[in-house]
Amino acid sequence: MTDIRFDGKVAIVTGAGGGLGRQHALELARRGAKVVVNDLGGTLDGSGGSSDAAAKVVDEIKAAGGEALANGSSVTDDAGVARMIAAAMDAWGRIDILIANAGVLRDKSFSKMEIADFEFVLGVHLMGTVKPVKAAWEIMKAQNYGRIVVTTSSSGLYGNFGQTNYGAAKLGIVGFMNTLKIEGQKNNIHVNAIAPVAATRMTEALMPPEILKRLQPQTVTPGVVFLCSEEAPSGVILTAGGGAFAVSRIVETEGVYLGDALSVEAVRDHWSQIADQAGEAAYVTGGEQTQKFFRKMGGG
Ligand code: NAI
């Protein structure tokens, strides 16, 4: 099998001044991509900002013989996002790859969480994914090529104490991907999600040092870079940590048709059948689920 290369391809990686995004940017550049390194350079909770973080990663890429440019815009700022896209187009004339990775945390139990912290985290993760993708979308369509990787989390997929805001944003991103993968199909635009576990400033206080040592961001990046390649699937949630990889899916049980017996009590009485995991399926479109209901209503 040949090596995966990105010669002639242009990539944008948001939040690439540190942590996971930095590794994704370095690896894409090492494999020939020209990279826009975006990072606001703020603190973990999203305050402050400077373009130094992005500039440093650009220096690293250039020192290794690659091509890159820095962008210090916030992914939530429409004018800043437009500048980021324009910088890529002015320098290299196309955008093949977009990794929406930028993120912040404002953890608190739901009781203590201010709505402002909820909206802020939703804004950075969800709208901070939507805005760059929106700005690159018509370019990718016109090229008939695009690879988009959005960043979700086990907190969104499964839950984590103190992260209602973050979890809502992260699963919102999966919902965004689920439809975008359908709309991108005819223009060869593939959209996938990564759910990483990695030792970064986001997690350094959460795990003991010996575990963190085995969870370096570069153990996640190979999965993300594969999702940026021509051979990438579409609509997949890849989970990754410490060099282990798996696929997460939203599945639905086969369920039951209650027909003439329909009642609240019938739902109660059939609960074990409704929830029975045997024959569970994952659907590619919402319409497939509706078709199942029609099949069952027909006695199937
Ligand atoms: P990190 O804090 O090292 O990296 C996030 C980067 O995004 C920072 O460099 C930050 O300056 C930048 N950023 C924040 N707000 C921005 C904005 N408005 N515009 C542009 N850049 C902005 O954290 P890490 O761990 O590398 O996170 C990367 C992504 O992976 C995030 O989306 C995070 O939610 C996600 N993630 C990380 C996990 C982990 O175990 N580290 C687990 C699950 C998801």
py3Dmol code that shows the C-alpha trace and the ligand (Angstrom):
import py3Dmol

protein = """\
ATOM      1  CA  MET A   1       0.000   0.000   0.000  1.00  0.00           C
ATOM      2  CA  THR A   2       1.228   3.502  -0.776  1.00  0.00           C
ATOM      3  CA  ASP A   3       1.800   6.133   1.892  1.00  0.00           C
ATOM      4  CA  ILE A   4      -0.938   8.696   2.464  1.00  0.00           C
ATOM      5  CA  ARG A   5       0.271  12.058   1.129  1.00  0.00           C
ATOM      6  CA  PHE A   6      -1.301  15.514   0.847  1.00  0.00           C
ATOM      7  CA  ASP A   7       0.954  17.104  -1.769  1.00  0.00           C
ATOM      8  CA  GLY A   8      -0.890  19.930  -3.521  1.00  0.00           C
ATOM      9  CA  LYS A   9      -3.622  19.914  -0.884  1.00  0.00           C
ATOM     10  CA  VAL A  10      -4.515  22.818   1.388  1.00  0.00           C
ATOM     11  CA  ALA A  11      -5.689  22.281   4.966  1.00  0.00           C
ATOM     12  CA  ILE A  12      -7.109  24.525   7.671  1.00  0.00           C
ATOM     13  CA  VAL A  13      -6.848  23.349  11.272  1.00  0.00           C
ATOM     14  CA  THR A  14      -8.658  25.445  13.876  1.00  0.00           C
ATOM     15  CA  GLY A  15      -7.341  25.638  17.426  1.00  0.00           C
ATOM     16  CA  ALA A  16      -3.996  24.331  16.161  1.00  0.00           C
ATOM     17  CA  GLY A  17      -1.748  26.426  18.390  1.00  0.00           C
ATOM     18  CA  GLY A  18      -1.450  23.611  20.927  1.00  0.00           C
ATOM     19  CA  GLY A  19      -2.745  20.214  22.014  1.00  0.00           C
ATOM     20  CA  LEU A  20      -4.395  17.968  19.436  1.00  0.00           C
ATOM     21  CA  GLY A  21      -4.779  20.600  16.713  1.00  0.00           C
ATOM     22  CA  ARG A  22      -1.050  21.305  16.694  1.00  0.00           C
ATOM     23  CA  GLN A  23      -0.294  17.626  16.125  1.00  0.00           C
ATOM     24  CA  HIS A  24      -2.879  17.387  13.337  1.00  0.00           C
ATOM     25  CA  ALA A  25      -1.335  20.441  11.626  1.00  0.00           C
ATOM     26  CA  LEU A  26       2.241  19.166  11.981  1.00  0.00           C
ATOM     27  CA  GLU A  27       1.377  15.737  10.582  1.00  0.00           C
ATOM     28  CA  LEU A  28      -0.581  17.107   7.607  1.00  0.00           C
ATOM     29  CA  ALA A  29       2.356  19.414   6.800  1.00  0.00           C
ATOM     30  CA  ARG A  30       4.856  16.565   7.185  1.00  0.00           C
ATOM     31  CA  ARG A  31       2.849  14.701   4.545  1.00  0.00           C
ATOM     32  CA  GLY A  32       2.914  17.568   2.073  1.00  0.00           C
ATOM     33  CA  ALA A  33      -0.175  19.675   2.860  1.00  0.00           C
ATOM     34  CA  LYS A  34      -0.028  23.454   2.978  1.00  0.00           C
ATOM     35  CA  VAL A  35      -1.605  24.372   6.304  1.00  0.00           C
ATOM     36  CA  VAL A  36      -3.422  27.340   7.776  1.00  0.00           C
ATOM     37  CA  VAL A  37      -2.767  27.151  11.511  1.00  0.00           C
ATOM     38  CA  ASN A  38      -5.628  28.914  13.280  1.00  0.00           C
ATOM     39  CA  ASP A  39      -5.637  29.662  16.991  1.00  0.00           C
ATOM     40  CA  LEU A  40      -7.035  32.429  19.088  1.00  0.00           C
ATOM     41  CA  GLY A  41      -4.362  31.730  21.705  1.00  0.00           C
ATOM     42  CA  GLY A  42      -6.632  32.217  24.723  1.00  0.00           C
ATOM     43  CA  THR A  43      -6.808  30.392  28.045  1.00  0.00           C
ATOM     44  CA  LEU A  44      -8.692  27.131  28.577  1.00  0.00           C
ATOM     45  CA  ASP A  45     -11.919  28.960  29.489  1.00  0.00           C
ATOM     46  CA  GLY A  46     -11.705  31.097  26.368  1.00  0.00           C
ATOM     47  CA  SER A  47     -10.483  34.368  27.826  1.00  0.00           C
ATOM     48  CA  GLY A  48      -7.639  36.435  26.386  1.00  0.00           C
ATOM     49  CA  GLY A  49      -5.966  35.790  23.056  1.00  0.00           C
ATOM     50  CA  SER A  50      -2.833  36.264  20.926  1.00  0.00           C
ATOM     51  CA  SER A  51      -1.696  34.880  17.589  1.00  0.00           C
ATOM     52  CA  ASP A  52       1.656  33.736  19.081  1.00  0.00           C
ATOM     53  CA  ALA A  53       0.493  30.138  19.541  1.00  0.00           C
ATOM     54  CA  ALA A  54      -0.412  29.776  15.862  1.00  0.00           C
ATOM     55  CA  ALA A  55       2.766  31.565  14.752  1.00  0.00           C
ATOM     56  CA  LYS A  56       4.943  29.158  16.753  1.00  0.00           C
ATOM     57  CA  VAL A  57       3.402  26.122  15.060  1.00  0.00           C
ATOM     58  CA  VAL A  58       3.883  27.785  11.674  1.00  0.00           C
ATOM     59  CA  ASP A  59       7.578  28.268  12.534  1.00  0.00           C
ATOM     60  CA  GLU A  60       7.854  24.573  13.426  1.00  0.00           C
ATOM     61  CA  ILE A  61       6.277  23.554  10.108  1.00  0.00           C
ATOM     62  CA  LYS A  62       8.544  25.877   8.124  1.00  0.00           C
ATOM     63  CA  ALA A  63      11.638  24.717  10.010  1.00  0.00           C
ATOM     64  CA  ALA A  64      10.786  21.176   8.915  1.00  0.00           C
ATOM     65  CA  GLY A  65      10.555  22.344   5.278  1.00  0.00           C
ATOM     66  CA  GLY A  66       6.759  22.682   5.091  1.00  0.00           C
ATOM     67  CA  GLU A  67       4.431  25.512   4.075  1.00  0.00           C
ATOM     68  CA  ALA A  68       2.067  27.146   6.551  1.00  0.00           C
ATOM     69  CA  LEU A  69       0.514  30.406   7.566  1.00  0.00           C
ATOM     70  CA  ALA A  70      -0.861  31.590  10.878  1.00  0.00           C
ATOM     71  CA  ASN A  71      -4.316  32.973  11.597  1.00  0.00           C
ATOM     72  CA  GLY A  72      -5.257  34.343  15.015  1.00  0.00           C
ATOM     73  CA  SER A  73      -9.016  34.714  14.474  1.00  0.00           C
ATOM     74  CA  SER A  74     -11.652  33.343  16.756  1.00  0.00           C
ATOM     75  CA  VAL A  75     -13.703  30.618  15.061  1.00  0.00           C
ATOM     76  CA  THR A  76     -16.795  32.423  16.341  1.00  0.00           C
ATOM     77  CA  ASP A  77     -15.949  35.721  14.642  1.00  0.00           C
ATOM     78  CA  ASP A  78     -17.538  35.986  11.187  1.00  0.00           C
ATOM     79  CA  ALA A  79     -15.046  38.547   9.898  1.00  0.00           C
ATOM     80  CA  GLY A  80     -12.132  36.576  11.373  1.00  0.00           C
ATOM     81  CA  VAL A  81     -13.339  33.333   9.786  1.00  0.00           C
ATOM     82  CA  ALA A  82     -13.711  35.133   6.448  1.00  0.00           C
ATOM     83  CA  ARG A  83     -10.098  36.363   6.805  1.00  0.00           C
ATOM     84  CA  MET A  84      -8.906  32.827   7.544  1.00  0.00           C
ATOM     85  CA  ILE A  85     -10.591  31.456   4.413  1.00  0.00           C
ATOM     86  CA  ALA A  86      -9.349  34.383   2.310  1.00  0.00           C
ATOM     87  CA  ALA A  87      -5.789  33.854   3.545  1.00  0.00           C
ATOM     88  CA  ALA A  88      -5.853  30.226   2.378  1.00  0.00           C
ATOM     89  CA  MET A  89      -7.399  31.134  -0.972  1.00  0.00           C
ATOM     90  CA  ASP A  90      -5.033  34.064  -1.601  1.00  0.00           C
ATOM     91  CA  ALA A  91      -1.964  32.000  -0.781  1.00  0.00           C
ATOM     92  CA  TRP A  92      -2.864  28.662  -2.353  1.00  0.00           C
ATOM     93  CA  GLY A  93      -6.164  28.971  -4.256  1.00  0.00           C
ATOM     94  CA  ARG A  94      -8.044  26.030  -2.745  1.00  0.00           C
ATOM     95  CA  ILE A  95      -9.199  24.393   0.512  1.00  0.00           C
ATOM     96  CA  ASP A  96      -9.226  20.601   0.565  1.00  0.00           C
ATOM     97  CA  ILE A  97      -9.252  19.836   4.255  1.00  0.00           C
ATOM     98  CA  LEU A  98     -10.835  21.498   7.253  1.00  0.00           C
ATOM     99  CA  ILE A  99     -10.338  20.182  10.767  1.00  0.00           C
ATOM    100  CA  ALA A 100     -12.673  21.975  13.202  1.00  0.00           C
ATOM    101  CA  ASN A 101     -10.832  21.363  16.445  1.00  0.00           C
ATOM    102  CA  ALA A 102     -10.879  24.608  18.460  1.00  0.00           C
ATOM    103  CA  GLY A 103     -12.449  24.294  21.880  1.00  0.00           C
ATOM    104  CA  VAL A 104     -12.806  25.572  25.423  1.00  0.00           C
ATOM    105  CA  LEU A 105     -14.171  24.329  28.737  1.00  0.00           C
ATOM    106  CA  ARG A 106     -16.361  25.985  31.367  1.00  0.00           C
ATOM    107  CA  ASP A 107     -17.224  23.008  33.548  1.00  0.00           C
ATOM    108  CA  LYS A 108     -19.748  23.278  36.366  1.00  0.00           C
ATOM    109  CA  SER A 109     -22.610  21.129  37.616  1.00  0.00           C
ATOM    110  CA  PHE A 110     -25.852  22.177  35.923  1.00  0.00           C
ATOM    111  CA  SER A 111     -27.115  23.683  39.193  1.00  0.00           C
ATOM    112  CA  LYS A 112     -24.187  26.075  39.293  1.00  0.00           C
ATOM    113  CA  MET A 113     -23.868  26.754  35.620  1.00  0.00           C
ATOM    114  CA  GLU A 114     -24.692  30.220  34.365  1.00  0.00           C
ATOM    115  CA  ILE A 115     -26.571  30.410  31.082  1.00  0.00           C
ATOM    116  CA  ALA A 116     -23.766  32.674  29.844  1.00  0.00           C
ATOM    117  CA  ASP A 117     -21.256  29.808  30.298  1.00  0.00           C
ATOM    118  CA  PHE A 118     -23.625  27.470  28.488  1.00  0.00           C
ATOM    119  CA  GLU A 119     -24.009  29.845  25.557  1.00  0.00           C
ATOM    120  CA  PHE A 120     -20.303  30.587  25.401  1.00  0.00           C
ATOM    121  CA  VAL A 121     -19.314  26.925  25.160  1.00  0.00           C
ATOM    122  CA  LEU A 122     -22.073  26.215  22.611  1.00  0.00           C
ATOM    123  CA  GLY A 123     -20.837  29.212  20.634  1.00  0.00           C
ATOM    124  CA  VAL A 124     -17.190  28.161  20.497  1.00  0.00           C
ATOM    125  CA  HIS A 125     -17.729  24.455  19.802  1.00  0.00           C
ATOM    126  CA  LEU A 126     -20.912  24.343  17.748  1.00  0.00           C
ATOM    127  CA  MET A 127     -20.989  27.695  15.940  1.00  0.00           C
ATOM    128  CA  GLY A 128     -17.170  27.668  15.893  1.00  0.00           C
ATOM    129  CA  THR A 129     -17.471  24.488  13.827  1.00  0.00           C
ATOM    130  CA  VAL A 130     -20.400  25.637  11.691  1.00  0.00           C
ATOM    131  CA  LYS A 131     -18.891  29.011  10.694  1.00  0.00           C
ATOM    132  CA  PRO A 132     -15.578  27.791   9.225  1.00  0.00           C
ATOM    133  CA  VAL A 133     -17.355  24.886   7.490  1.00  0.00           C
ATOM    134  CA  LYS A 134     -19.950  27.270   6.042  1.00  0.00           C
ATOM    135  CA  ALA A 135     -17.193  29.571   4.789  1.00  0.00           C
ATOM    136  CA  ALA A 136     -15.318  26.693   3.101  1.00  0.00           C
ATOM    137  CA  TRP A 137     -18.373  24.770   1.849  1.00  0.00           C
ATOM    138  CA  GLU A 138     -18.983  26.482  -1.520  1.00  0.00           C
ATOM    139  CA  ILE A 139     -15.243  26.336  -2.257  1.00  0.00           C
ATOM    140  CA  MET A 140     -15.202  22.584  -1.626  1.00  0.00           C
ATOM    141  CA  LYS A 141     -18.360  22.122  -3.705  1.00  0.00           C
ATOM    142  CA  ALA A 142     -16.852  24.050  -6.621  1.00  0.00           C
ATOM    143  CA  GLN A 143     -13.705  21.902  -6.359  1.00  0.00           C
ATOM    144  CA  ASN A 144     -15.799  18.739  -6.142  1.00  0.00           C
ATOM    145  CA  TYR A 145     -13.574  17.714  -3.281  1.00  0.00           C
ATOM    146  CA  GLY A 146     -13.427  18.221   0.435  1.00  0.00           C
ATOM    147  CA  ARG A 147     -12.556  16.416   3.629  1.00  0.00           C
ATOM    148  CA  ILE A 148     -13.984  17.828   6.868  1.00  0.00           C
ATOM    149  CA  VAL A 149     -13.248  16.504  10.342  1.00  0.00           C
ATOM    150  CA  VAL A 150     -15.275  17.846  13.240  1.00  0.00           C
ATOM    151  CA  THR A 151     -14.353  17.215  16.864  1.00  0.00           C
ATOM    152  CA  THR A 152     -16.814  15.619  19.232  1.00  0.00           C
ATOM    153  CA  SER A 153     -16.275  14.012  22.640  1.00  0.00           C
ATOM    154  CA  SER A 154     -17.267  11.081  24.819  1.00  0.00           C
ATOM    155  CA  SER A 155     -18.899  13.748  27.019  1.00  0.00           C
ATOM    156  CA  GLY A 156     -21.377  14.464  24.236  1.00  0.00           C
ATOM    157  CA  LEU A 157     -21.760  10.868  23.103  1.00  0.00           C
ATOM    158  CA  TYR A 158     -22.181   9.393  26.582  1.00  0.00           C
ATOM    159  CA  GLY A 159     -22.125  12.156  29.252  1.00  0.00           C
ATOM    160  CA  ASN A 160     -19.764  13.506  31.900  1.00  0.00           C
ATOM    161  CA  PHE A 161     -20.503  15.230  35.197  1.00  0.00           C
ATOM    162  CA  GLY A 162     -20.117  19.005  34.977  1.00  0.00           C
ATOM    163  CA  GLN A 163     -20.266  19.186  31.180  1.00  0.00           C
ATOM    164  CA  THR A 164     -23.889  19.791  30.178  1.00  0.00           C
ATOM    165  CA  ASN A 165     -22.778  22.775  28.069  1.00  0.00           C
ATOM    166  CA  TYR A 166     -19.839  21.004  26.476  1.00  0.00           C
ATOM    167  CA  GLY A 167     -21.763  17.746  25.972  1.00  0.00           C
ATOM    168  CA  ALA A 168     -24.677  19.535  24.291  1.00  0.00           C
ATOM    169  CA  ALA A 169     -22.277  21.330  21.961  1.00  0.00           C
ATOM    170  CA  LYS A 170     -20.311  18.187  21.163  1.00  0.00           C
ATOM    171  CA  LEU A 171     -23.375  16.120  20.262  1.00  0.00           C
ATOM    172  CA  GLY A 172     -24.763  19.091  18.325  1.00  0.00           C
ATOM    173  CA  ILE A 173     -21.642  18.783  16.187  1.00  0.00           C
ATOM    174  CA  VAL A 174     -22.517  15.142  15.455  1.00  0.00           C
ATOM    175  CA  GLY A 175     -26.022  16.200  14.400  1.00  0.00           C
ATOM    176  CA  PHE A 176     -24.448  18.786  12.102  1.00  0.00           C
ATOM    177  CA  MET A 177     -22.222  16.109  10.564  1.00  0.00           C
ATOM    178  CA  ASN A 178     -25.072  13.652  10.079  1.00  0.00           C
ATOM    179  CA  THR A 179     -26.825  15.927   7.599  1.00  0.00           C
ATOM    180  CA  LEU A 180     -23.705  17.504   6.107  1.00  0.00           C
ATOM    181  CA  LYS A 181     -22.422  14.056   5.062  1.00  0.00           C
ATOM    182  CA  ILE A 182     -25.609  13.634   2.996  1.00  0.00           C
ATOM    183  CA  GLU A 183     -25.437  17.101   1.446  1.00  0.00           C
ATOM    184  CA  GLY A 184     -21.730  16.687   0.601  1.00  0.00           C
ATOM    185  CA  GLN A 185     -22.115  13.316  -1.085  1.00  0.00           C
ATOM    186  CA  LYS A 186     -22.549  14.429  -4.696  1.00  0.00           C
ATOM    187  CA  ASN A 187     -19.531  16.757  -4.523  1.00  0.00           C
ATOM    188  CA  ASN A 188     -17.151  14.221  -2.975  1.00  0.00           C
ATOM    189  CA  ILE A 189     -17.117  16.058   0.336  1.00  0.00           C
ATOM    190  CA  HIS A 190     -16.685  13.611   3.194  1.00  0.00           C
ATOM    191  CA  VAL A 191     -17.477  14.673   6.741  1.00  0.00           C
ATOM    192  CA  ASN A 192     -16.388  12.695   9.791  1.00  0.00           C
ATOM    193  CA  ALA A 193     -16.033  13.240  13.517  1.00  0.00           C
ATOM    194  CA  ILE A 194     -13.194  12.449  15.896  1.00  0.00           C
ATOM    195  CA  ALA A 195     -13.857  11.784  19.582  1.00  0.00           C
ATOM    196  CA  PRO A 196     -10.380  11.970  21.101  1.00  0.00           C
ATOM    197  CA  VAL A 197      -8.914  11.204  24.488  1.00  0.00           C
ATOM    198  CA  ALA A 198      -5.569  12.918  24.921  1.00  0.00           C
ATOM    199  CA  ALA A 199      -3.248  14.531  27.414  1.00  0.00           C
ATOM    200  CA  THR A 200      -3.583  18.260  26.772  1.00  0.00           C
ATOM    201  CA  ARG A 201      -4.210  21.263  28.971  1.00  0.00           C
ATOM    202  CA  MET A 202      -7.898  20.256  28.806  1.00  0.00           C
ATOM    203  CA  THR A 203      -7.265  16.979  30.597  1.00  0.00           C
ATOM    204  CA  GLU A 204      -3.986  17.470  32.495  1.00  0.00           C
ATOM    205  CA  ALA A 205      -5.772  17.955  35.830  1.00  0.00           C
ATOM    206  CA  LEU A 206      -8.076  14.972  35.333  1.00  0.00           C
ATOM    207  CA  MET A 207      -5.712  12.010  35.085  1.00  0.00           C
ATOM    208  CA  PRO A 208      -2.528  10.819  36.814  1.00  0.00           C
ATOM    209  CA  PRO A 209       0.807  11.575  35.068  1.00  0.00           C
ATOM    210  CA  GLU A 210       1.564   7.933  34.189  1.00  0.00           C
ATOM    211  CA  ILE A 211      -1.739   7.673  32.282  1.00  0.00           C
ATOM    212  CA  LEU A 212      -1.266  11.074  30.628  1.00  0.00           C
ATOM    213  CA  LYS A 213       2.133   9.932  29.357  1.00  0.00           C
ATOM    214  CA  ARG A 214       0.428   7.201  27.321  1.00  0.00           C
ATOM    215  CA  LEU A 215      -2.252   9.527  25.970  1.00  0.00           C
ATOM    216  CA  GLN A 216      -0.115  11.955  23.992  1.00  0.00           C
ATOM    217  CA  PRO A 217      -2.025  13.833  21.248  1.00  0.00           C
ATOM    218  CA  GLN A 218       0.166  12.231  18.566  1.00  0.00           C
ATOM    219  CA  THR A 219      -1.509   8.895  19.370  1.00  0.00           C
ATOM    220  CA  VAL A 220      -4.838  10.355  18.132  1.00  0.00           C
ATOM    221  CA  THR A 221      -3.569  12.261  15.087  1.00  0.00           C
ATOM    222  CA  PRO A 222      -3.075   9.246  12.740  1.00  0.00           C
ATOM    223  CA  GLY A 223      -6.836   8.609  12.894  1.00  0.00           C
ATOM    224  CA  VAL A 224      -7.646  12.242  12.141  1.00  0.00           C
ATOM    225  CA  VAL A 225      -5.167  12.388   9.278  1.00  0.00           C
ATOM    226  CA  PHE A 226      -6.689   9.225   7.781  1.00  0.00           C
ATOM    227  CA  LEU A 227     -10.100  10.972   7.920  1.00  0.00           C
ATOM    228  CA  CYS A 228      -8.514  13.828   5.905  1.00  0.00           C
ATOM    229  CA  SER A 229      -7.353  11.462   3.147  1.00  0.00           C
ATOM    230  CA  GLU A 230      -8.969  10.588  -0.177  1.00  0.00           C
ATOM    231  CA  GLU A 231      -9.808   7.147   1.235  1.00  0.00           C
ATOM    232  CA  ALA A 232     -11.727   8.550   4.208  1.00  0.00           C
ATOM    233  CA  PRO A 233     -15.213   7.184   4.882  1.00  0.00           C
ATOM    234  CA  SER A 234     -18.046   9.666   5.476  1.00  0.00           C
ATOM    235  CA  GLY A 235     -20.369  10.144   8.422  1.00  0.00           C
ATOM    236  CA  VAL A 236     -18.268   8.127  10.859  1.00  0.00           C
ATOM    237  CA  ILE A 237     -17.515   8.927  14.508  1.00  0.00           C
ATOM    238  CA  LEU A 238     -13.976   7.705  15.134  1.00  0.00           C
ATOM    239  CA  THR A 239     -13.021   7.407  18.782  1.00  0.00           C
ATOM    240  CA  ALA A 240      -9.318   7.472  19.582  1.00  0.00           C
ATOM    241  CA  GLY A 241      -6.916   7.528  22.507  1.00  0.00           C
ATOM    242  CA  GLY A 242      -3.422   6.263  23.293  1.00  0.00           C
ATOM    243  CA  GLY A 243      -3.151   4.518  19.918  1.00  0.00           C
ATOM    244  CA  ALA A 244      -6.480   2.665  20.231  1.00  0.00           C
ATOM    245  CA  PHE A 245      -9.239   3.351  17.686  1.00  0.00           C
ATOM    246  CA  ALA A 246     -12.927   2.426  17.495  1.00  0.00           C
ATOM    247  CA  VAL A 247     -16.140   3.602  15.831  1.00  0.00           C
ATOM    248  CA  SER A 248     -19.079   4.954  17.800  1.00  0.00           C
ATOM    249  CA  ARG A 249     -22.596   4.755  16.360  1.00  0.00           C
ATOM    250  CA  ILE A 250     -26.077   5.870  17.304  1.00  0.00           C
ATOM    251  CA  VAL A 251     -28.126   2.695  17.137  1.00  0.00           C
ATOM    252  CA  GLU A 252     -31.814   1.941  17.470  1.00  0.00           C
ATOM    253  CA  THR A 253     -33.505  -1.230  18.601  1.00  0.00           C
ATOM    254  CA  GLU A 254     -35.830  -3.070  16.243  1.00  0.00           C
ATOM    255  CA  GLY A 255     -38.697  -2.182  18.596  1.00  0.00           C
ATOM    256  CA  VAL A 256     -42.263  -3.307  18.555  1.00  0.00           C
ATOM    257  CA  TYR A 257     -45.538  -2.371  16.801  1.00  0.00           C
ATOM    258  CA  LEU A 258     -48.410  -2.158  19.261  1.00  0.00           C
ATOM    259  CA  GLY A 259     -51.190  -1.838  16.703  1.00  0.00           C
ATOM    260  CA  ASP A 260     -54.689  -2.160  18.180  1.00  0.00           C
ATOM    261  CA  ALA A 261     -53.196  -2.733  21.655  1.00  0.00           C
ATOM    262  CA  LEU A 262     -51.791   0.839  21.691  1.00  0.00           C
ATOM    263  CA  SER A 263     -51.944   2.332  25.186  1.00  0.00           C
ATOM    264  CA  VAL A 264     -49.671   3.741  27.873  1.00  0.00           C
ATOM    265  CA  GLU A 265     -49.854   0.392  29.671  1.00  0.00           C
ATOM    266  CA  ALA A 266     -48.914  -1.464  26.494  1.00  0.00           C
ATOM    267  CA  VAL A 267     -45.747   0.649  26.239  1.00  0.00           C
ATOM    268  CA  ARG A 268     -44.971  -0.294  29.860  1.00  0.00           C
ATOM    269  CA  ASP A 269     -45.749  -3.957  29.322  1.00  0.00           C
ATOM    270  CA  HIS A 270     -43.624  -4.199  26.155  1.00  0.00           C
ATOM    271  CA  TRP A 271     -40.707  -2.207  27.566  1.00  0.00           C
ATOM    272  CA  SER A 272     -38.232  -5.082  27.516  1.00  0.00           C
ATOM    273  CA  GLN A 273     -39.108  -5.774  23.855  1.00  0.00           C
ATOM    274  CA  ILE A 274     -38.925  -2.064  22.945  1.00  0.00           C
ATOM    275  CA  ALA A 275     -35.473  -1.833  24.528  1.00  0.00           C
ATOM    276  CA  ASP A 276     -34.218  -5.276  23.403  1.00  0.00           C
ATOM    277  CA  GLN A 277     -30.780  -4.861  21.842  1.00  0.00           C
ATOM    278  CA  ALA A 278     -31.083  -7.890  19.575  1.00  0.00           C
ATOM    279  CA  GLY A 279     -31.294  -6.648  15.984  1.00  0.00           C
ATOM    280  CA  GLU A 280     -30.176  -3.099  16.784  1.00  0.00           C
ATOM    281  CA  ALA A 281     -29.355  -1.021  13.717  1.00  0.00           C
ATOM    282  CA  ALA A 282     -27.589   2.245  12.858  1.00  0.00           C
ATOM    283  CA  TYR A 283     -29.237   4.307  10.141  1.00  0.00           C
ATOM    284  CA  VAL A 284     -27.579   6.453   7.493  1.00  0.00           C
ATOM    285  CA  THR A 285     -30.562   8.815   7.161  1.00  0.00           C
ATOM    286  CA  GLY A 286     -33.547   9.702   9.325  1.00  0.00           C
ATOM    287  CA  GLY A 287     -35.790   8.428   6.524  1.00  0.00           C
ATOM    288  CA  GLU A 288     -34.507   4.878   7.062  1.00  0.00           C
ATOM    289  CA  GLN A 289     -35.965   4.955  10.558  1.00  0.00           C
ATOM    290  CA  THR A 290     -39.339   6.119   9.209  1.00  0.00           C
ATOM    291  CA  GLN A 291     -39.258   3.254   6.699  1.00  0.00           C
ATOM    292  CA  LYS A 292     -38.788   0.823   9.580  1.00  0.00           C
ATOM    293  CA  PHE A 293     -41.936   2.162  11.230  1.00  0.00           C
ATOM    294  CA  PHE A 294     -43.860   1.735   7.977  1.00  0.00           C
ATOM    295  CA  ARG A 295     -42.564  -1.837   7.690  1.00  0.00           C
ATOM    296  CA  LYS A 296     -43.636  -2.586  11.249  1.00  0.00           C
ATOM    297  CA  MET A 297     -47.026  -0.957  10.753  1.00  0.00           C
ATOM    298  CA  GLY A 298     -47.458  -3.306   7.818  1.00  0.00           C
ATOM    299  CA  GLY A 299     -46.915  -6.203  10.197  1.00  0.00           C
ATOM    300  CA  GLY A 300     -43.187  -6.686   9.406  1.00  0.00           C
TER     301      GLY A 300
END
"""
ligand_1 = """\
44
NAI
P -6.389 22.574 23.902
O -6.939 23.542 24.877
O -4.952 22.206 24.002
O -6.660 23.039 22.405
C -7.747 23.800 22.004
C -7.218 24.964 21.202
O -8.331 25.714 20.689
C -6.377 25.922 22.042
O -5.092 26.085 21.467
C -7.195 27.205 22.054
O -6.396 28.395 22.072
C -7.992 27.091 20.775
N -9.209 27.894 20.803
C -10.102 28.033 21.812
N -11.088 28.853 21.469
C -10.826 29.269 20.204
C -11.506 30.121 19.300
N -12.650 30.734 19.640
N -10.972 30.310 18.073
C -9.806 29.702 17.716
N -9.127 28.888 18.548
C -9.633 28.671 19.775
O -7.291 21.249 24.032
P -7.317 19.889 23.182
O -7.488 18.819 24.147
O -6.206 19.842 22.214
O -8.709 20.057 22.408
C -8.872 19.974 21.009
C -10.279 19.536 20.690
O -10.469 18.185 21.122
C -11.366 20.367 21.380
O -12.451 20.532 20.501
C -11.762 19.479 22.549
O -13.062 19.751 22.993
C -11.637 18.114 21.919
N -11.533 17.027 22.885
C -10.392 16.833 23.611
C -10.317 15.767 24.498
C -9.067 15.458 25.240
O -9.029 14.390 25.887
N -8.035 16.299 25.191
C -11.457 14.883 24.733
C -12.581 15.129 23.872
C -12.604 16.174 23.000
"""
view = py3Dmol.view(width=600, height=400)
view.addModel(protein, "pdb")
view.setStyle({"model": 0}, {"cartoon": {"style": "trace"}})
view.addModel(ligand_1, "xyz")
view.setStyle({"model": 1}, {"stick": {}})
view.zoomTo()
view.show()
